[in-house]
Structure formats: C-alpha cells, structure tokens
Amino acid sequence: MKKTLIIPLAALLAVTALSGCTRTSYAIHTTDGRTIISDGKPKESDAGLLGYTDANGVKQQINKTEVEKVAEVPH
C-alpha cells in the first residue's frame, strides 16, 4: 500500500521541480563588450534605465545608453 502512495507523490514532486526551471534568461550586451545574463526579461524604465535580476537574484539597473543589444538565451 505504501508503494501506491510513493509513486504518485514522487511524480508530483518531479513535475513541480521541473516547472520551476522554465524561466527564460536574457543576455544584455553592453557597448564596452560585457555580457550580462539576466534571470527573466529586463524591464525598461522611463528614467532611461534597464532593470534586471542578476544570476544571484539581486535586482540591478544599467543605463540604456550602455546597452547595445538584449537577446534571449536559447536553452
């Protein structure tokens, strides 16, 4: 009887873990040659800044004049 509960529970856990890994990353290419990887899509502000969340989960901003290109990172 315990096996009948363990298998569906393990399947539910696996689906939950995999669904959390579907967030898209973006590469922000700067005019000075750096590449910044953001977790999720960067957002533009009216103040001329591009806001993003870095790989450590810290919110950062960069001046839009320093950004050459933003591209989705293929998985």
N, CA, C and O atoms as a MOPAC input file, in Angstrom:
PM7 MOZYME 1SCF
protein

 N      0.81400 1    -1.19200 1     0.00000 1
 C      0.00000 1     0.00000 1     0.00000 1
 C      0.86500 1     1.26600 1     0.00000 1
 O      0.48700 1     2.26700 1    -0.60800 1
 N      1.99200 1     1.23500 1     0.65700 1
 C      2.84800 1     2.40800 1     0.70800 1
 C      3.43800 1     2.73600 1    -0.66500 1
 O      3.65300 1     3.90500 1    -0.98500 1
 N      3.70000 1     1.70200 1    -1.47700 1
 C      4.23900 1     1.94500 1    -2.81400 1
 C      3.23600 1     2.68900 1    -3.68600 1
 O      3.63200 1     3.47800 1    -4.54300 1
 N      1.96500 1     2.45200 1    -3.48300 1
 C      0.95900 1     3.13200 1    -4.29800 1
 C      0.88500 1     4.62100 1    -3.96300 1
 O      0.42600 1     5.41200 1    -4.78800 1
 N      1.31700 1     5.00900 1    -2.79600 1
 C      1.34600 1     6.42200 1    -2.43200 1
 C      2.67000 1     7.07600 1    -2.81500 1
 O      2.69400 1     8.26100 1    -3.14600 1
 N      3.74700 1     6.34400 1    -2.77800 1
 C      5.07400 1     6.89900 1    -3.03500 1
 C      5.24900 1     7.28300 1    -4.49900 1
 O      5.79400 1     8.34500 1    -4.79700 1
 N      4.79900 1     6.44000 1    -5.40400 1
 C      4.99300 1     6.69300 1    -6.83700 1
 C      4.26500 1     7.96500 1    -7.29100 1
 O      4.89400 1     8.79900 1    -7.94200 1
 N      2.98500 1     8.15900 1    -6.98800 1
 C      2.34200 1     9.41900 1    -7.39700 1
 C      2.95300 1    10.64900 1    -6.71200 1
 O      3.05000 1    11.71700 1    -7.31600 1
 N      3.35700 1    10.49100 1    -5.46900 1
 C      3.98800 1    11.60000 1    -4.76200 1
 C      5.31900 1    11.97300 1    -5.41100 1
 O      5.62500 1    13.15600 1    -5.55700 1
 N      6.11000 1    10.97700 1    -5.80000 1
 C      7.38500 1    11.23600 1    -6.46800 1
 C      7.15300 1    11.90200 1    -7.82700 1
 O      7.90000 1    12.80400 1    -8.20600 1
 N      6.14600 1    11.47600 1    -8.54800 1
 C      5.82700 1    12.07900 1    -9.84400 1
 C      5.39200 1    13.53300 1    -9.67200 1
 O      5.78900 1    14.39300 1   -10.45800 1
 N      4.58900 1    13.81300 1    -8.66300 1
 C      4.15300 1    15.17800 1    -8.39700 1
 C      5.33000 1    16.06800 1    -8.03100 1
 O      5.40100 1    17.21300 1    -8.47600 1
 N      6.24300 1    15.56200 1    -7.23800 1
 C      7.43700 1    16.31000 1    -6.85700 1
 C      8.30300 1    16.60400 1    -8.07900 1
 O      8.82800 1    17.71000 1    -8.21000 1
 N      8.45800 1    15.63300 1    -8.97000 1
 C      9.27700 1    15.81600 1   -10.17000 1
 C      8.67600 1    16.87700 1   -11.08400 1
 O      9.40700 1    17.71500 1   -11.61200 1
 N      7.37700 1    16.85800 1   -11.27700 1
 C      6.71400 1    17.84400 1   -12.12600 1
 C      6.84300 1    19.24200 1   -11.52000 1
 O      7.08100 1    20.21400 1   -12.23600 1
 N      6.68700 1    19.33600 1   -10.22200 1
 C      6.81600 1    20.63200 1    -9.54500 1
 C      8.22800 1    21.18000 1    -9.68400 1
 O      8.40300 1    22.36900 1    -9.94800 1
 N      9.22600 1    20.34000 1    -9.51100 1
 C     10.62300 1    20.78500 1    -9.62100 1
 C     10.95500 1    21.22200 1   -11.03800 1
 O     11.65100 1    22.22100 1   -11.22200 1
 N     10.48100 1    20.50900 1   -12.03100 1
 C     10.77200 1    20.85200 1   -13.42000 1
 C     10.03800 1    22.10900 1   -13.87600 1
 O     10.55800 1    22.85200 1   -14.70800 1
 N      8.86600 1    22.35500 1   -13.36000 1
 C      8.12200 1    23.53900 1   -13.79200 1
 C      8.76500 1    24.82200 1   -13.28300 1
 O      8.55200 1    25.88200 1   -13.87000 1
 N      9.53200 1    24.75800 1   -12.22600 1
 C     10.22500 1    25.92900 1   -11.71100 1
 C     11.44700 1    26.30100 1   -12.52000 1
 O     11.99800 1    27.38300 1   -12.32000 1
 N     11.88500 1    25.46300 1   -13.41200 1
 C     13.10700 1    25.69000 1   -14.18700 1
 C     12.83100 1    26.24100 1   -15.57500 1
 O     13.71600 1    26.20500 1   -16.43000 1
 N     11.65100 1    26.74000 1   -15.82000 1
 C     11.30600 1    27.17000 1   -17.17200 1
 C     11.47300 1    28.66500 1   -17.39300 1
 O     11.05600 1    29.17600 1   -18.43200 1
 N     12.06100 1    29.36700 1   -16.46400 1
 C     12.24500 1    30.81200 1   -16.60900 1
 C     13.29200 1    31.10600 1   -17.69000 1
 O     14.32900 1    30.44600 1   -17.75300 1
 N     13.01600 1    32.08300 1   -18.52200 1
 C     13.89700 1    32.43700 1   -19.62100 1
 C     14.97200 1    33.41500 1   -19.16300 1
 O     14.69900 1    34.34200 1   -18.40100 1
 N     16.18500 1    33.20000 1   -19.63200 1
 C     17.29100 1    34.11500 1   -19.35000 1
 C     17.55800 1    34.97400 1   -20.57800 1
 O     17.28100 1    34.57100 1   -21.70800 1
 N     18.09900 1    36.16500 1   -20.33900 1
 C     18.41700 1    37.09400 1   -21.41900 1
 C     19.86700 1    37.54000 1   -21.29000 1
 O     20.38600 1    37.69200 1   -20.18400 1
 N     20.51200 1    37.74600 1   -22.43000 1
 C     21.87600 1    38.26200 1   -22.46000 1
 C     21.80400 1    39.74200 1   -22.81300 1
 O     21.23200 1    40.12900 1   -23.83300 1
 N     22.39800 1    40.56200 1   -21.94400 1
 C     22.45800 1    42.00300 1   -22.17600 1
 C     23.88000 1    42.30800 1   -22.64000 1
 O     24.82800 1    42.18800 1   -21.86300 1
 N     24.03000 1    42.70000 1   -23.89700 1
 C     25.33700 1    43.01600 1   -24.45700 1
 C     25.54900 1    44.52600 1   -24.32500 1
 O     24.72500 1    45.31600 1   -24.78400 1
 N     26.65700 1    44.91800 1   -23.69500 1
 C     26.92100 1    46.33800 1   -23.46300 1
 C     27.86000 1    46.90100 1   -24.52700 1
 O     28.50700 1    46.15600 1   -25.26300 1
 N     27.92000 1    48.21700 1   -24.59200 1
 C     28.76500 1    48.88200 1   -25.58000 1
 C     30.25600 1    48.70800 1   -25.28600 1
 O     31.08200 1    48.87700 1   -26.18300 1
 N     30.61300 1    48.37000 1   -24.03400 1
 C     32.02500 1    48.15400 1   -23.70300 1
 C     32.43700 1    46.68200 1   -23.79300 1
 O     33.52100 1    46.31400 1   -23.34100 1
 N     31.57100 1    45.83200 1   -24.37900 1
 C     31.93000 1    44.44700 1   -24.64300 1
 C     31.52900 1    43.44200 1   -23.58300 1
 O     31.78700 1    42.25000 1   -23.75300 1
 N     30.90800 1    43.87600 1   -22.49500 1
 C     30.47700 1    42.93700 1   -21.46400 1
 C     29.18300 1    42.25500 1   -21.88200 1
 O     28.41500 1    42.78600 1   -22.68500 1
 N     28.95300 1    41.06800 1   -21.32500 1
 C     27.68600 1    40.37500 1   -21.49400 1
 C     27.15600 1    40.05300 1   -20.10300 1
 O     27.82400 1    39.38200 1   -19.31600 1
 N     25.96600 1    40.52600 1   -19.80900 1
 C     25.32200 1    40.30900 1   -18.52500 1
 C     24.15500 1    39.36200 1   -18.75400 1
 O     23.34000 1    39.58500 1   -19.65000 1
 N     24.06800 1    38.30400 1   -17.95100 1
 C     22.96100 1    37.36700 1   -18.05500 1
 C     21.92300 1    37.73500 1   -16.99800 1
 O     22.23300 1    37.82000 1   -15.81000 1
 N     20.69400 1    37.95000 1   -17.44500 1
 C     19.61500 1    38.28900 1   -16.51500 1
 C     18.69000 1    37.09200 1   -16.33600 1
 O     18.52000 1    36.27600 1   -17.24300 1
 N     18.10200 1    37.00500 1   -15.16200 1
 C     17.11900 1    35.97700 1   -14.86300 1
 C     15.74600 1    36.58400 1   -15.12200 1
 O     15.23300 1    37.34300 1   -14.29900 1
 N     15.15700 1    36.25400 1   -16.25100 1
 C     13.89300 1    36.86600 1   -16.65700 1
 C     14.15200 1    38.03700 1   -17.59000 1
 O     15.29200 1    38.46200 1   -17.77900 1
 N     13.08900 1    38.54500 1   -18.16300 1
 C     13.20200 1    39.62000 1   -19.14900 1
 C     13.48600 1    40.95900 1   -18.46800 1
 O     12.79100 1    41.33100 1   -17.52300 1
 N     14.50700 1    41.69000 1   -18.94200 1
 C     14.78900 1    43.01800 1   -18.39700 1
 C     13.63600 1    43.98200 1   -18.69500 1
 O     12.94600 1    43.85400 1   -19.70600 1
 N     13.44600 1    44.94400 1   -17.79400 1
 C     12.36000 1    45.91600 1   -17.95700 1
 C     12.92700 1    47.32100 1   -18.09800 1
 O     13.79500 1    47.73800 1   -17.33100 1
 N     12.42000 1    48.04400 1   -19.09500 1
 C     12.84800 1    49.42900 1   -19.33000 1
 C     12.05500 1    50.37300 1   -18.44100 1
 O     10.86500 1    50.16700 1   -18.20400 1
 N     12.72700 1    51.41400 1   -17.95100 1
 C     12.04300 1    52.42600 1   -17.15000 1
 C     12.03200 1    53.74900 1   -17.91200 1
 O     12.78900 1    53.94600 1   -18.86300 1
 N     11.15700 1    54.64400 1   -17.47100 1
 C     11.06500 1    55.97000 1   -18.09700 1
 C     12.29700 1    56.82200 1   -17.80500 1
 O     12.54700 1    57.81000 1   -18.49500 1
 N     13.06800 1    56.44300 1   -16.78100 1
 C     14.25400 1    57.20800 1   -16.38400 1
 C     15.47100 1    56.88500 1   -17.24600 1
 O     16.55500 1    57.41200 1   -16.99700 1
 N     15.31200 1    56.02900 1   -18.25300 1
 C     16.43300 1    55.69300 1   -19.13400 1
 C     17.28200 1    54.55400 1   -18.61300 1
 O     18.44700 1    54.41700 1   -18.98900 1
 N     16.69800 1    53.72500 1   -17.73800 1
 C     17.43300 1    52.59100 1   -17.17300 1
 C     16.79900 1    51.27800 1   -17.60400 1
 O     15.61100 1    51.21900 1   -17.91800 1
 N     17.60700 1    50.23500 1   -17.61200 1
 C     17.14500 1    48.88800 1   -17.89900 1
 C     17.33100 1    48.09100 1   -16.61900 1
 O     18.45800 1    47.88700 1   -16.16800 1
 N     16.23000 1    47.64100 1   -16.03600 1
 C     16.28400 1    46.88300 1   -14.79100 1
 C     16.27000 1    45.39200 1   -15.06700 1
 O     15.54500 1    44.92700 1   -15.94600 1
 N     17.06800 1    44.64000 1   -14.32000 1
 C     17.13000 1    43.19300 1   -14.49100 1
 C     17.50400 1    42.54800 1   -13.16200 1
 O     17.96500 1    43.22200 1   -12.24000 1
 N     17.30300 1    41.24500 1   -13.07600 1
 C     17.71000 1    40.46100 1   -11.91700 1
 C     18.90300 1    39.62200 1   -12.33400 1
 O     18.82200 1    38.86400 1   -13.30100 1
 N     20.01900 1    39.75000 1   -11.61000 1
 C     21.23000 1    39.01700 1   -11.99700 1
 C     21.15900 1    37.55400 1   -11.56400 1
 O     20.16100 1    37.11900 1   -10.98800 1
 N     22.21400 1    36.80300 1   -11.84100 1
 C     22.25600 1    35.36800 1   -11.55700 1
 C     22.16400 1    35.06000 1   -10.06600 1
 O     21.77700 1    33.95300 1    -9.69200 1
 N     22.51400 1    36.01900 1    -9.20600 1
 C     22.43500 1    35.82200 1    -7.75800 1
 C     21.09600 1    36.24400 1    -7.18200 1
 O     20.90100 1    36.17900 1    -5.96800 1
 N     20.16400 1    36.67900 1    -8.03300 1
 C     18.85200 1    37.09200 1    -7.57800 1
 C     18.79200 1    38.53100 1    -7.10000 1
 O     17.80500 1    38.94200 1    -6.49000 1
 N     19.84500 1    39.30400 1    -7.37100 1
 C     19.90900 1    40.70400 1    -6.95300 1
 C     19.40200 1    41.59200 1    -8.09000 1
 O     19.80400 1    41.43300 1    -9.24200 1
 N     18.51100 1    42.53200 1    -7.74800 1
 C     17.99600 1    43.46500 1    -8.76100 1
 C     19.06200 1    44.50200 1    -9.07100 1
 O     19.64600 1    45.10200 1    -8.16900 1
 N     19.30700 1    44.70400 1   -10.36400 1
 C     20.32500 1    45.64100 1   -10.84600 1
 C     19.70900 1    46.55300 1   -11.89500 1
 O     18.63000 1    46.27600 1   -12.41900 1
 N     20.40900 1    47.64600 1   -12.19700 1
 C     19.99600 1    48.54400 1   -13.27000 1
 C     21.22700 1    48.97900 1   -14.05200 1
 O     22.32700 1    49.09700 1   -13.51200 1
 N     21.00500 1    49.21500 1   -15.34400 1
 C     22.06800 1    49.71600 1   -16.20300 1
 C     21.46400 1    50.79400 1   -17.09600 1
 O     20.30400 1    50.69900 1   -17.49800 1
 N     22.24700 1    51.80800 1   -17.40000 1
 C     21.79600 1    52.88500 1   -18.26500 1
 C     21.55300 1    52.32800 1   -19.67000 1
 O     22.39500 1    51.60200 1   -20.20000 1
 N     20.41400 1    52.65900 1   -20.27400 1
 C     20.08400 1    52.12500 1   -21.60400 1
 C     21.07600 1    52.56200 1   -22.67200 1
 O     21.21700 1    51.88900 1   -23.69300 1
 N     21.76900 1    53.68200 1   -22.45200 1
 C     22.76600 1    54.12900 1   -23.43300 1
 C     23.98700 1    53.21000 1   -23.44300 1
 O     24.75700 1    53.22200 1   -24.40400 1
 N     24.17400 1    52.41700 1   -22.39400 1
 C     25.29000 1    51.47900 1   -22.32000 1
 C     24.94300 1    50.10800 1   -22.89300 1
 O     25.80600 1    49.23400 1   -22.98000 1
 N     23.67900 1    49.91800 1   -23.28500 1
 C     23.20800 1    48.61500 1   -23.78500 1
 C     23.22100 1    48.62800 1   -25.30900 1
 O     22.61300 1    49.49000 1   -25.94500 1
 N     23.92000 1    47.66500 1   -25.87400 1
 C     23.96200 1    47.53800 1   -27.33200 1
 C     22.81900 1    46.66800 1   -27.83800 1
 O     22.17100 1    46.99200 1   -28.83300 1
 N     22.57700 1    45.53700 1   -27.12600 1
 C     21.58700 1    44.58600 1   -27.59000 1
 C     21.13900 1    43.70900 1   -26.42700 1
 O     21.92800 1    43.40200 1   -25.53300 1
 N     19.85700 1    43.30300 1   -26.44200 1
 C     19.31900 1    42.35000 1   -25.47400 1
 C     18.77600 1    41.17900 1   -26.28600 1
 O     17.97200 1    41.35700 1   -27.20100 1
 N     19.23200 1    39.97500 1   -25.93200 1
 C     18.80200 1    38.79000 1   -26.68000 1
 C     18.43600 1    37.65900 1   -25.72800 1
 O     19.06400 1    37.48800 1   -24.68300 1
 N     17.41300 1    36.88800 1   -26.09800 1
 C     17.02700 1    35.72700 1   -25.31000 1
 C     18.09400 1    34.65000 1   -25.42700 1
 O     18.60100 1    34.38500 1   -26.51700 1
 N     18.43300 1    34.02900 1   -24.30300 1
 C     19.43500 1    32.97200 1   -24.31300 1
 C     18.72600 1    31.65800 1   -24.66500 1
 O     17.80700 1    31.24500 1   -23.95700 1
 N     19.14400 1    31.00200 1   -25.74900 1
 C     18.49900 1    29.72600 1   -26.11400 1
 C     18.86000 1    28.62600 1   -25.11400 1
 O     19.98000 1    28.57000 1   -24.60700 1
 N     17.89400 1    27.76200 1   -24.84500 1
 C     18.12200 1    26.65600 1   -23.89400 1
 C     18.47900 1    25.40400 1   -24.60600 1
 O     18.70500 1    24.37500 1   -23.96900 1

